[in-house]
Structure formats: structure tokens, C-alpha cells
Amino acid sequence: MPAEEPADAEALPADTGLRITSTDVLTTGHNRRVRVVRLEGEADHTQRHRLEKALTAALASRPALLLVDLTALAFCDSSGLNAFVHARRNAQESGVALVLAAPTEPVDRLLEITGMYQVFDIRPDVETALAEHPGP
């Protein structure tokens, strides 16, 4: 079980429809720092810049793994998807692994019909992603 470090957690304000929480986790099995960004609500065109800013900040902390927790993301449109693609490109350039975990049914459908399962590393839940992903 990973050890969470709540003192390093930061939350961006949920001004309209998306709550973004970022937390550092130290995984014991792989002995690496993981930044978990949890999204709650709706990632649409009104939230794209906030989402991109949060993902960029998470990458700037240079974790071994950036894990985007989609457990509570009720809706994602092409703007949100573009933010994920932008983060993936930045992660690759920085040598940081990026994993999407636990997509809800509507988000899963978006990822499936846009072919993103061939682009992203997508895991069924956060626990699996933490346990199975070895890092970059």
C-alpha cells in the first residue's frame, strides 16, 4: 500500500465545474515518487486552461510517474482530451511516465472512440496503476 504524503497535497479551487487535487505518493514496492492528480467534475472547454496548468505543475515536480485519477470525472470533452494529450507530450519530453486510471463510463467511451487506448497507458483503477507501473 502506498504511503500518502498529505502535507504535499495541493488543491486548485473548484471555481466552476472541475475540482483538481494533486498529491504526492511514495510507493513502497518501487520506491518512487508518484504525483497523483485527481479530477472531479467536468473537464470541458471552460476548464481546459486550469487542467493544463495543473498537469504542467504536476510534471514540473519531476515525479517518476504522473497518475491522473479519473475516478470522479463525470464528463470530458475534446478540450479536456486535448489537455491530456498535451500533458502526455510534455511528460514524454521530461522523461516522466503518465498513466490515466479509472476512467468513468462516459470518459472511457470518449477514450475508446477517439483511439486514445492506443496512445495512453490506461489502467482500470488507481491501485492497479500504482502496483503495476514501473515508472519511466
FIBAPA-264161 format. One record per residue: residue number from 1; residue in one letter; x, y, z of N, C-alpha, C, O in turn. Coordinates in pm, 1 decimal. Example, Ala and Ser with C-alpha at 12.3 -4.5 7.8 and 13.67 -1.06 7.14 Angstrom:
BEGIN
{1,'a',{1319.0,-569.0,780.0},{1230.0,-450.0,780.0},{1320.0,-330.0,780.0},{1423.6,-331.9,846.5}}
{2,'s',{1285.0,-225.0,708.0},{1367.0,-106.0,714.0},{1290.0,3.0,787.0},{1340.9,113.8,803.9}}
***
This chain:
BEGIN
{1,'m',{83.7,-117.7,0.0},{0.0,0.0,0.0},{87.9,123.6,0.0},{180.9,132.2,80.3}}
{2,'p',{61.1,220.9,-88.9},{143.6,339.6,-94.6},{123.9,428.0,28.5},{16.1,432.1,87.8}}
{3,'a',{228.6,497.1,64.3},{221.5,591.2,176.1},{193.1,729.4,120.2},{272.1,781.8,41.7}}
{4,'e',{83.3,788.0,159.0},{49.1,921.2,111.0},{119.4,1025.5,194.4},{143.3,1005.9,313.6}}
{5,'e',{152.2,1135.9,131.5},{215.4,1247.6,197.9},{122.9,1367.5,189.7},{142.1,1453.0,103.2}}
{6,'p',{22.7,1377.1,277.2},{-76.7,1482.5,266.3},{-20.7,1622.2,281.6},{-82.9,1717.7,235.0}}
{7,'a',{93.7,1637.8,344.8},{149.9,1770.5,360.1},{187.4,1830.3,225.3},{192.8,1952.5,211.7}}
{8,'d',{213.3,1746.4,125.8},{249.7,1793.6,-6.4},{129.8,1810.8,-98.0},{144.6,1849.3,-214.0}}
{9,'a',{11.5,1782.3,-46.3},{-108.3,1791.7,-129.7},{-141.8,1937.7,-154.3},{-121.5,2023.6,-68.5}}
{10,'e',{-193.3,1963.4,-272.5},{-240.0,2096.9,-305.6},{-369.0,2083.2,-384.9},{-385.3,1989.2,-462.7}}
{11,'a',{-458.2,2175.0,-365.5},{-585.1,2171.1,-437.7},{-604.8,2303.7,-508.1},{-583.8,2410.1,-449.8}}
{12,'l',{-645.1,2296.5,-633.3},{-680.7,2416.4,-705.9},{-828.7,2441.5,-683.3},{-906.8,2346.5,-677.0}}
{13,'p',{-868.7,2566.0,-671.2},{-1008.9,2594.5,-641.1},{-1104.2,2541.8,-747.4},{-1074.8,2544.9,-866.9}}
{14,'a',{-1217.1,2494.0,-702.0},{-1319.7,2443.5,-792.7},{-1413.2,2558.0,-825.6},{-1523.7,2565.6,-771.8}}
{15,'d',{-1369.5,2648.3,-914.6},{-1446.8,2768.1,-939.8},{-1573.1,2743.1,-1020.9},{-1670.5,2816.6,-1005.2}}
{16,'t',{-1574.6,2644.1,-1105.1},{-1698.6,2615.7,-1177.1},{-1731.6,2468.3,-1175.0},{-1814.3,2426.0,-1094.2}}
{17,'g',{-1670.7,2388.5,-1260.3},{-1715.3,2250.7,-1268.8},{-1609.9,2144.0,-1254.1},{-1638.0,2026.2,-1276.5}}
{18,'l',{-1487.5,2182.5,-1216.6},{-1381.9,2083.2,-1207.4},{-1299.1,2107.2,-1082.5},{-1245.3,2216.1,-1062.2}}
{19,'r',{-1289.4,2005.8,-1000.0},{-1202.4,2010.6,-882.3},{-1078.4,1929.8,-916.0},{-1087.9,1816.4,-963.0}}
{20,'i',{-961.4,1989.2,-891.7},{-833.9,1925.9,-922.7},{-753.6,1918.1,-793.1},{-725.5,2019.8,-729.7}}
{21,'t',{-717.5,1796.7,-755.2},{-637.4,1776.0,-635.0},{-509.9,1703.2,-673.7},{-513.5,1604.9,-747.6}}
{22,'s',{-398.7,1751.3,-624.0},{-269.5,1691.8,-656.6},{-200.7,1649.7,-527.6},{-187.8,1728.6,-434.0}}
{23,'t',{-156.1,1523.0,-523.9},{-95.0,1467.5,-403.9},{27.5,1384.4,-441.3},{25.4,1310.3,-539.6}}
{24,'d',{133.3,1397.0,-362.9},{249.0,1310.3,-380.6},{227.6,1181.3,-303.2},{178.0,1182.4,-190.5}}
{25,'v',{265.7,1069.9,-365.4},{256.4,938.3,-303.3},{391.9,871.6,-320.1},{450.3,875.3,-428.4}}
{26,'l',{441.5,811.3,-214.8},{564.9,733.8,-223.2},{525.8,587.4,-224.1},{471.8,536.5,-125.9}}
{27,'t',{552.8,519.4,-334.8},{517.5,377.5,-342.8},{628.6,295.9,-279.5},{746.8,317.4,-306.3}}
{28,'t',{589.6,204.2,-196.8},{688.1,123.3,-124.2},{747.3,13.5,-211.6},{866.0,-17.1,-199.2}}
{29,'g',{668.5,-45.8,-298.4},{716.7,-156.1,-381.6},{823.3,-114.1,-481.4},{919.0,-187.8,-505.4}}
{30,'h',{806.8,4.8,-540.0},{900.9,50.8,-642.0},{992.1,161.0,-590.4},{1084.2,203.0,-660.3}}
{31,'n',{967.1,208.3,-468.1},{1045.2,314.7,-405.6},{1061.0,434.0,-499.2},{1172.5,472.7,-534.3}}
{32,'r',{949.1,490.7,-538.3},{949.6,605.3,-628.5},{837.9,700.8,-589.2},{740.0,662.2,-525.3}}
{33,'r',{855.2,826.0,-629.0},{753.8,926.8,-600.0},{657.2,936.8,-717.1},{696.7,948.7,-833.1}}
{34,'v',{531.4,931.5,-683.1},{424.3,940.8,-782.1},{342.6,1064.5,-750.0},{308.2,1088.3,-634.2}}
{35,'r',{311.6,1142.6,-851.0},{220.6,1255.3,-833.2},{84.7,1209.6,-885.4},{70.6,1175.6,-1002.9}}
{36,'v',{-14.7,1209.1,-797.2},{-150.0,1171.3,-834.5},{-232.6,1299.6,-848.9},{-245.2,1378.1,-754.9}}
{37,'v',{-287.9,1318.4,-967.8},{-376.3,1431.5,-993.3},{-516.6,1374.2,-1006.9},{-545.7,1299.6,-1100.4}}
{38,'r',{-603.6,1410.0,-912.2},{-740.6,1358.1,-911.2},{-834.5,1463.9,-967.7},{-834.1,1579.3,-924.7}}
{39,'l',{-914.9,1422.0,-1065.2},{-1010.0,1512.0,-1129.3},{-1151.4,1474.9,-1088.4},{-1190.2,1358.1,-1091.9}}
{40,'e',{-1227.2,1575.8,-1049.9},{-1364.6,1553.1,-1005.9},{-1454.8,1656.6,-1071.3},{-1433.4,1776.9,-1056.1}}
{41,'g',{-1555.5,1610.0,-1144.1},{-1649.3,1701.5,-1209.2},{-1643.3,1689.6,-1359.6},{-1650.5,1579.7,-1414.6}}
{42,'e',{-1629.8,1804.8,-1426.9},{-1634.4,1808.9,-1572.8},{-1513.1,1880.6,-1629.8},{-1482.3,1993.6,-1592.0}}
{43,'a',{-1444.9,1813.1,-1721.4},{-1330.7,1871.8,-1791.7},{-1377.8,1912.2,-1930.7},{-1376.7,1832.1,-2024.2}}
{44,'d',{-1418.9,2036.7,-1942.3},{-1467.7,2086.2,-2071.0},{-1389.2,2210.3,-2111.7},{-1288.9,2244.7,-2049.2}}
{45,'h',{-1436.2,2277.6,-2217.7},{-1361.6,2392.0,-2270.5},{-1345.1,2504.3,-2167.9},{-1248.9,2580.7,-2176.6}}
{46,'t',{-1434.9,2516.1,-2072.6},{-1422.3,2621.0,-1971.3},{-1314.3,2589.0,-1869.1},{-1270.2,2677.7,-1796.0}}
{47,'q',{-1271.3,2464.1,-1863.1},{-1173.2,2420.4,-1764.5},{-1038.6,2381.2,-1824.1},{-946.8,2344.1,-1751.0}}
{48,'r',{-1026.5,2389.1,-1955.4},{-905.0,2340.5,-2021.7},{-778.3,2405.7,-1967.7},{-681.7,2335.8,-1937.4}}
{49,'h',{-776.8,2537.4,-1955.1},{-655.2,2605.8,-1910.7},{-618.8,2568.8,-1767.1},{-501.0,2550.1,-1736.3}}
{50,'r',{-717.4,2558.1,-1679.7},{-691.2,2514.3,-1541.6},{-634.4,2373.7,-1539.8},{-540.3,2345.3,-1465.7}}
{51,'l',{-691.4,2285.3,-1621.2},{-644.6,2147.7,-1626.9},{-502.0,2141.2,-1680.0},{-417.8,2072.0,-1622.7}}
{52,'e',{-474.1,2212.1,-1788.1},{-338.9,2214.1,-1843.4},{-239.2,2269.7,-1742.1},{-128.8,2217.1,-1728.0}}
{53,'k',{-277.7,2375.2,-1672.1},{-190.5,2436.0,-1571.9},{-159.7,2336.8,-1459.0},{-45.4,2326.3,-1414.5}}
{54,'a',{-261.6,2265.0,-1413.7},{-242.5,2167.4,-1305.5},{-153.1,2052.6,-1350.0},{-65.6,2009.7,-1274.7}}
{55,'l',{-173.8,2002.3,-1471.2},{-92.0,1891.7,-1520.8},{52.2,1936.2,-1545.6},{145.8,1860.4,-1520.2}}
{56,'t',{69.9,2057.9,-1594.9},{204.3,2112.3,-1615.8},{277.1,2128.4,-1482.4},{395.2,2095.4,-1471.3}}
{57,'a',{206.9,2178.9,-1382.1},{266.6,2194.1,-1248.7},{304.0,2058.2,-1190.4},{408.7,2044.3,-1127.3}}
{58,'a',{219.7,1959.2,-1211.2},{248.7,1824.6,-1160.8},{373.4,1768.1,-1227.9},{455.1,1703.7,-1162.1}}
{59,'l',{388.9,1791.3,-1356.6},{507.5,1744.2,-1428.3},{633.3,1819.1,-1384.4},{742.2,1761.9,-1381.1}}
{60,'a',{618.0,1946.0,-1351.1},{732.5,2026.9,-1309.3},{794.8,1975.0,-1180.4},{911.9,2000.9,-1152.9}}
{61,'s',{716.6,1901.9,-1101.7},{770.6,1845.4,-978.0},{856.8,1721.9,-1004.6},{914.3,1665.2,-911.7}}
{62,'r',{866.0,1680.0,-1131.2},{950.7,1569.1,-1177.6},{928.0,1437.0,-1103.5},{1023.2,1376.9,-1053.8}}
{63,'p',{802.5,1391.7,-1096.0},{779.0,1261.0,-1034.1},{826.0,1150.4,-1127.8},{848.1,1174.3,-1246.5}}
{64,'a',{841.2,1030.8,-1075.1},{870.9,916.1,-1161.0},{748.3,883.2,-1246.5},{760.0,838.5,-1360.6}}
{65,'l',{630.9,906.6,-1188.3},{504.6,874.1,-1254.0},{402.7,982.3,-1224.4},{385.9,1022.8,-1109.4}}
{66,'l',{334.2,1029.6,-1328.5},{219.4,1117.8,-1312.8},{95.5,1033.3,-1338.4},{72.5,986.3,-1449.8}}
{67,'l',{17.3,1015.1,-1234.8},{-102.8,932.4,-1240.9},{-225.2,1023.2,-1236.8},{-247.5,1093.3,-1138.2}}
{68,'v',{-303.9,1021.9,-1343.1},{-424.2,1104.0,-1349.3},{-542.1,1015.2,-1311.5},{-580.0,924.4,-1385.4}}
{69,'d',{-598.6,1043.4,-1195.5},{-709.7,965.7,-1139.8},{-840.7,1020.9,-1194.0},{-879.6,1133.5,-1162.7}}
{70,'l',{-908.7,940.4,-1275.9},{-1032.7,980.8,-1342.1},{-1157.2,925.5,-1273.1},{-1267.3,934.1,-1327.5}}
{71,'t',{-1140.4,869.4,-1154.8},{-1249.1,804.0,-1082.4},{-1374.2,890.1,-1070.3},{-1485.8,838.9,-1080.1}}
{72,'a',{-1356.9,1019.4,-1049.4},{-1470.6,1108.3,-1025.1},{-1492.3,1208.1,-1138.6},{-1562.8,1307.5,-1121.0}}
{73,'l',{-1432.4,1182.5,-1254.2},{-1451.7,1272.0,-1368.6},{-1578.2,1230.0,-1442.3},{-1579.8,1128.8,-1512.4}}
{74,'a',{-1683.0,1308.0,-1425.9},{-1813.5,1273.4,-1481.2},{-1823.1,1299.2,-1631.5},{-1898.1,1231.3,-1701.6}}
{75,'f',{-1747.1,1397.3,-1681.0},{-1758.3,1435.9,-1821.3},{-1624.9,1490.2,-1869.3},{-1554.0,1558.1,-1795.0}}
{76,'c',{-1591.6,1460.1,-1993.2},{-1471.7,1513.9,-2056.6},{-1502.8,1534.6,-2203.8},{-1548.9,1442.6,-2271.5}}
{77,'d',{-1477.6,1656.2,-2253.9},{-1497.4,1680.6,-2396.6},{-1361.4,1685.2,-2466.4},{-1259.2,1652.9,-2405.8}}
{78,'s',{-1360.2,1724.8,-2592.2},{-1234.9,1724.6,-2668.2},{-1132.8,1821.3,-2609.8},{-1012.6,1799.4,-2625.4}}
{79,'s',{-1176.6,1926.6,-2543.6},{-1082.6,2020.1,-2481.1},{-1007.4,1952.8,-2367.0},{-885.9,1968.4,-2354.3}}
{80,'g',{-1079.5,1878.3,-2284.5},{-1015.4,1803.1,-2177.1},{-922.2,1697.9,-2232.4},{-811.7,1678.9,-2181.7}}
{81,'l',{-966.5,1629.4,-2336.4},{-883.7,1527.5,-2400.3},{-755.5,1589.6,-2456.4},{-647.4,1531.8,-2445.0}}
{82,'n',{-768.6,1707.4,-2516.7},{-650.6,1776.8,-2568.4},{-553.9,1813.1,-2456.2},{-432.5,1810.4,-2476.2}}
{83,'a',{-605.5,1846.6,-2340.0},{-519.0,1875.3,-2224.9},{-440.5,1750.5,-2185.1},{-322.7,1759.9,-2150.6}}
{84,'f',{-504.9,1633.6,-2189.6},{-435.7,1508.0,-2160.0},{-326.8,1480.2,-2263.4},{-216.6,1438.2,-2227.9}}
{85,'v',{-357.1,1503.4,-2390.7},{-260.3,1479.7,-2498.3},{-140.8,1573.6,-2482.0},{-25.9,1532.3,-2497.9}}
{86,'h',{-168.6,1699.6,-2450.1},{-62.3,1797.8,-2427.4},{26.2,1753.5,-2310.4},{148.7,1761.8,-2318.8}}
{87,'a',{-35.0,1707.0,-2202.6},{39.8,1660.0,-2085.7},{122.9,1537.3,-2121.2},{235.7,1523.1,-2074.0}}
{88,'r',{68.6,1449.3,-2203.4},{142.6,1329.5,-2243.7},{269.2,1367.5,-2320.3},{376.4,1311.9,-2296.3}}
{89,'r',{255.9,1462.0,-2411.9},{371.6,1507.6,-2489.9},{477.3,1569.1,-2396.3},{596.2,1540.1,-2409.1}}
{90,'n',{433.2,1653.7,-2302.9},{526.6,1715.0,-2207.7},{591.0,1609.6,-2117.3},{709.3,1619.2,-2084.9}}
{91,'a',{513.1,1509.6,-2077.0},{566.3,1402.4,-1992.3},{675.3,1325.3,-2066.3},{780.5,1295.7,-2009.7}}
{92,'q',{649.8,1293.2,-2192.0},{749.3,1220.0,-2271.0},{878.0,1300.6,-2284.0},{987.6,1245.8,-2271.9}}
{93,'e',{864.8,1431.1,-2308.8},{982.0,1517.2,-2322.5},{1060.4,1527.5,-2192.1},{1181.8,1547.9,-2193.4}}
{94,'s',{990.6,1513.2,-2079.6},{1053.5,1525.0,-1947.9},{1099.5,1391.2,-1891.0},{1162.9,1387.6,-1785.5}}
{95,'g',{1068.5,1281.9,-1959.1},{1105.9,1150.1,-1909.3},{1019.9,1103.4,-1793.0},{1064.1,1023.2,-1710.8}}
{96,'v',{897.7,1153.2,-1786.0},{803.4,1116.2,-1680.1},{696.4,1026.0,-1741.6},{640.5,1058.3,-1846.5}}
{97,'a',{668.1,914.2,-1677.1},{560.7,826.5,-1724.0},{426.6,889.6,-1686.5},{412.7,945.8,-1577.9}}
{98,'l',{328.9,880.6,-1775.1},{195.1,933.0,-1748.8},{94.6,819.8,-1767.0},{94.5,751.4,-1869.4}}
{99,'v',{10.0,801.0,-1667.6},{-91.8,696.6,-1671.8},{-226.3,758.1,-1638.8},{-237.9,837.3,-1545.3}}
{100,'l',{-328.5,721.5,-1715.9},{-467.0,757.2,-1683.7},{-527.0,637.1,-1611.7},{-510.1,523.5,-1655.9}}
{101,'a',{-596.9,661.5,-1500.9},{-651.2,549.6,-1423.2},{-798.7,569.6,-1393.1},{-844.5,681.1,-1367.8}}
{102,'a',{-871.0,460.6,-1396.4},{-1010.4,450.9,-1353.9},{-1105.2,545.3,-1427.4},{-1178.8,620.7,-1363.8}}
{103,'p',{-1104.1,541.8,-1560.1},{-1199.1,629.1,-1629.7},{-1343.6,587.6,-1603.6},{-1376.9,469.1,-1603.6}}
{104,'t',{-1427.9,687.4,-1581.5},{-1570.6,661.2,-1566.9},{-1626.4,618.4,-1702.5},{-1558.6,631.4,-1804.4}}
{105,'e',{-1747.2,568.4,-1703.9},{-1805.4,518.5,-1829.5},{-1806.2,623.3,-1941.8},{-1765.2,591.5,-2053.4}}
{106,'p',{-1851.5,747.4,-1916.2},{-1850.3,845.0,-2025.9},{-1708.2,879.5,-2073.0},{-1685.4,898.5,-2192.5}}
{107,'v',{-1615.1,887.5,-1981.2},{-1477.2,918.8,-2017.8},{-1414.5,799.3,-2090.1},{-1340.8,816.9,-2187.1}}
{108,'d',{-1443.4,680.3,-2043.8},{-1394.7,560.2,-2109.6},{-1442.8,554.6,-2254.4},{-1366.8,520.0,-2344.8}}
{109,'r',{-1567.6,588.3,-2274.9},{-1623.5,588.2,-2411.4},{-1550.3,689.4,-2499.7},{-1517.4,659.7,-2614.5}}
{110,'l',{-1525.1,808.6,-2445.8},{-1450.5,909.8,-2521.4},{-1311.2,858.2,-2557.9},{-1267.6,872.9,-2672.1}}
{111,'l',{-1242.3,798.7,-2462.5},{-1108.7,745.6,-2488.1},{-1112.7,634.8,-2592.9},{-1023.8,624.5,-2677.4}}
{112,'e',{-1215.8,553.0,-2586.3},{-1228.6,442.3,-2681.0},{-1257.7,490.9,-2822.6},{-1189.5,449.6,-2916.5}}
{113,'i',{-1356.6,577.2,-2840.2},{-1396.1,618.3,-2975.9},{-1294.4,710.6,-3042.5},{-1293.9,724.4,-3164.8}}
{114,'t',{-1208.7,773.5,-2962.9},{-1105.0,860.1,-3019.8},{-972.3,787.2,-3039.4},{-875.0,847.5,-3084.7}}
{115,'g',{-967.2,659.1,-3006.0},{-846.4,580.8,-3026.1},{-738.0,606.7,-2922.3},{-622.0,571.6,-2944.1}}
{116,'m',{-773.8,666.9,-2811.0},{-674.4,701.6,-2709.6},{-620.6,580.8,-2631.8},{-518.8,591.9,-2563.5}}
{117,'y',{-687.5,466.7,-2641.5},{-633.4,346.4,-2577.3},{-503.9,302.1,-2644.5},{-424.4,229.8,-2584.4}}
{118,'q',{-482.2,344.9,-2768.3},{-357.7,314.1,-2837.2},{-250.5,418.9,-2808.0},{-133.4,398.4,-2840.0}}
{119,'v',{-289.5,530.4,-2747.7},{-197.5,641.5,-2722.4},{-151.9,645.3,-2576.8},{-33.5,663.8,-2548.4}}
{120,'f',{-246.3,627.8,-2485.3},{-219.8,639.1,-2342.1},{-206.8,502.9,-2275.7},{-259.8,402.7,-2323.8}}
{121,'d',{-135.4,501.8,-2164.3},{-135.1,387.8,-2073.4},{-254.9,410.1,-1981.2},{-253.9,502.3,-1899.7}}
{122,'i',{-357.3,326.8,-1993.5},{-481.2,343.6,-1917.4},{-501.6,219.5,-1831.5},{-503.4,107.3,-1882.1}}
{123,'r',{-516.9,240.7,-1701.2},{-534.1,130.6,-1606.6},{-675.0,134.5,-1547.9},{-734.6,241.8,-1538.6}}
{124,'p',{-728.6,20.1,-1508.7},{-868.0,13.2,-1462.7},{-894.6,83.5,-1329.6},{-1007.0,126.1,-1303.0}}
{125,'d',{-790.9,95.5,-1246.0},{-808.9,163.8,-1118.1},{-673.9,216.3,-1069.9},{-568.9,178.5,-1121.9}}
{126,'v',{-678.6,302.7,-971.0},{-557.7,365.9,-919.5},{-464.1,263.7,-855.5},{-342.9,268.8,-876.3}}
{127,'e',{-519.1,172.6,-779.1},{-437.2,72.3,-711.4},{-356.9,-11.0,-810.7},{-238.6,-37.2,-788.8}}
{128,'t',{-421.0,-52.6,-919.8},{-352.4,-129.6,-1022.8},{-241.4,-47.4,-1086.3},{-130.9,-96.8,-1108.5}}
{129,'a',{-272.0,77.9,-1115.2},{-171.0,165.2,-1176.9},{-50.6,181.6,-1086.1},{63.2,177.3,-1132.8}}
{130,'l',{-73.8,200.0,-957.9},{37.3,216.7,-863.3},{118.7,88.1,-847.8},{241.2,91.8,-836.1}}
{131,'a',{49.0,-25.0,-848.0},{116.2,-153.1,-826.1},{191.0,-201.7,-950.3},{298.6,-260.3,-938.8}}
{132,'e',{135.0,-177.8,-1067.7},{188.8,-239.2,-1189.5},{281.3,-152.1,-1269.8},{361.5,-204.2,-1347.4}}
{133,'h',{273.8,-21.7,-1254.7},{353.6,64.2,-1342.1},{492.2,86.2,-1284.1},{505.5,141.2,-1174.8}}
{134,'p',{595.4,44.0,-1355.9},{730.8,53.4,-1303.6},{792.2,191.7,-1312.0},{901.0,213.3,-1258.5}}
{135,'g',{726.9,285.1,-1376.7},{785.4,418.5,-1393.6},{842.5,433.4,-1534.2},{821.2,347.4,-1619.7}}
{136,'p',{915.2,542.7,-1558.2},{964.3,569.3,-1694.6},{1069.0,469.6,-1740.9},{1118.7,479.9,-1853.0}}
***
